[in-house]
């Protein structure tokens, strides 16, 4: 639990465990959780994953983060955030509200992530292995993120999150 306004962006490729980590961070910080996958489907029930949809999705995510940060709130954003500009936009939202900002990148061995993607059922994410490969090629490096490696077992990942938040 935190006593100050805070924004945590949980980013990474599909299948690495972003949502598991983001949900854990949100629980630990008693924060509102905003998932890009969920917001996209609220805005676009049958998404085409176009650049215009992505812009509108992220704008809505930033608006929700801003609302959660009002009055010293805490927000956790869960999404790929593959572009530096989107990560910087999130930082700007935090700065405008005087909130602490953390960028947490969830990493995972490729074979593990792809196995998880193939095993997904009833998830808000539509990302498949092809999307993973596409996003991996486009993922812009992040400056000094906190890294959580989720290649191993869940207990180790949750312990790492517990050390950080």
Secondary structure, 3 states (H helix, E strand, C coil): CCCCCEEEEEECCCCCCHHHHHHHHHHHHCCEEEEHHHHHHHHCCCCCCCHHHHHHHHHHHHHHHHHHHCCCCEEEEECCCCCHHHHHHHHHHHHHHCCEEEEEEEECCHHHHHHHHHHCCCCCCCCCHHHHHHHHHHCCCCCCCEEEECCCCHHHHHHHHHHHC
